[in-house]
Amino acid sequence: MFDIRLIVALLMGVYGLVLTVLGIAFTPDEQIARSANVNINLWAGIGMLAVAAAFIAWARLRPLKVPPPPDDGPPQ
C-alpha cells in the first residue's frame, strides 16, 4: 500500500534538518537581530522535525489496512 504520510514525513524531516543545521551553524547574529532576536531558521526547523515525527508516529500507530478481496464463491 502507498502511504502518503511517510512521504510527507520524509520531506518535512529533510527540510527541518536543513533549517535546523542552518539555524545552529550558519545564521549570523545580524539576521537574528533583525528578527527580534529569534533564530527563525532554528525554531522552524525544530517545528518541522516535530511534525515529521508526528507523521511517522501516526503511520506506525494507525497503519493502512488492505481490505481482503471479495469472495464470490467457487470458480465456475
C-alpha positions, 0 to 999 in steps of 0.5 A, a space after each residue: 500500500 502507498 502511504 502518503 504520510 511517510 512521504 510527507 514525513 520524509 520531506 518535512 524531516 529533510 527540510 527541518 534538518 536543513 533549517 535546523 543545521 542552518 539555524 545552529 551553524 550558519 545564521 549570523 547574529 545580524 539576521 537574528 537581530 533583525 528578527 527580534 532576536 529569534 533564530 527563525 531558521 532554528 525554531 522552524 526547523 525544530 517545528 518541522 522535525 516535530 511534525 515529521 515525527 508526528 507523521 511517522 508516529 501516526 503511520 506506525 500507530 494507525 497503519 493502512 489496512 488492505 481490505 481482503 478481496 471479495 469472495 464470490 464463491 467457487 470458480 465456475 
